[in-house]
Amino acid sequence: MEDEIIRIAKKMDKMVQKKNAAGALDLLKELKNIPMTLELLQSTRIGMSVNAIRKQSTDEEVTSLAKSLIKSWKKLLDGPSTDKDSDEKKKESAISSQNSPEAKEERKWLVMNLKRCVKT
């Protein structure tokens, strides 16, 4: 799954470089069907590619879908709203790694960039 997201990100980055977003809608639709996690967002940096396409595209459907994806990914930062028991288990197993300075810095960076994407 991560490889697929990276493949899409690379294609989008090339589109931005060439200033030709033809095919971006298909890539965004592919992304919409991929179950995204916070870890995938961080490791692939797909949000940066989607935002770059969103900014460059003049196609309303592309910009709208890109915004929608970014907003849905932003919700991942607030955490899933699953049942209480599984939330507690996740917290217990991940508490040390989440509190590391690197993890805090990464979350801060991700929040800043996603907020910037949603505003523009």
N, C-alpha and C positions, 0 to 999 in steps of 0.2 A: 504494500500500500504506500509506504514512504517513497519507494522508487517511482511509483506512478505519479505522485504529487510532485516530486522533483522533476520528472519529465515534463509535466505540464508547466511548472514554473520556468523551466529553461525555454520552452517554446514561447511563453508569454514575454520573457525578457528579450528574446530575439525580436519579437513583434514590436516591442517598445523601441529597441535600438534602430530597427528599420523603419519606424514610424508607419507601420502597416499592421493594423489590428484585424485583418481579415482572418476569420477562423477563431477569433477570441471568444465568441459566443458559445461555440461548441466546447471549447476548453472549460469555460465557466460552468456549463451544464454538466460536464464530466465531474468537476469539483463538487458541484451541488450534490451529486449522488455518492460521494465518498464520505463515510462517517468520520468526521474530523475530531481530533482530540487536541488538547492543549500541547501535549508532547509533539504531535505532528506539526502543529503550527510553529512551534519553537525550532524544531530540527530542520524543517524545510524552508522556513521563512516565506511561505507561499503568500502570506498577507501582503508582503512588499510587492510581489509580482502582480497580484490582483489589483492592488491600489494603483500601481503604475499604469496598468491597462485602463483602469477606470478614469484616470486623469487624462489620458491621451485620446481615448475613444470619443467619437462624435455620435456614435450609435446609442440611442437612448436605452435600448434593450440591454446592451452590454453594460452601460454605466449602472443601470437599475439592478441588474443581477449581481454585479460586483459589489454594490453597496449592500445588497441583501446578504450576500455571503459574509462580508466583513462584519455586519451587525450580528449575524448568527454566531460567528466565531467569537465576537466580543463577549457574548453571553457565557461562553466557556470559561472566561476569566472569573465569573461570579460563582462558578462551581455548579455541578449538576444538582438537580433537585430530586434525588432518589430517596429511598426510604432511609430512616435514621440509622438503622443497624449497619447498612453497607457504608454509609457516610462515616460512621465512627471507625469502622475497620480501615477504610482508606486513610483517614486522618492518622490513625495509630501507625500504619505501615509507612506512611510518607512524611511524617512530621519532621524527622531530622533532615531529610533532603530538601524539603520545602523551606526550611529556615536557614539554609546555607546562604551566605552572602551572594554567591553566584546565582542561586535560584531567585532570590529577592530582586537582584539587579535585572535578571532576564524578564521577570514578571513586570517590573517597572517599565522596562523598554517596550515590552509587548503592549501594555496598557496605553502608553503614550502614543505609539504608532497606530494602534487601532482607533483610539479617540480621534487622532488627526485624520484618519481615513474617513471616519463617519462624519466629521464636521465639514469636509470639503466635498 
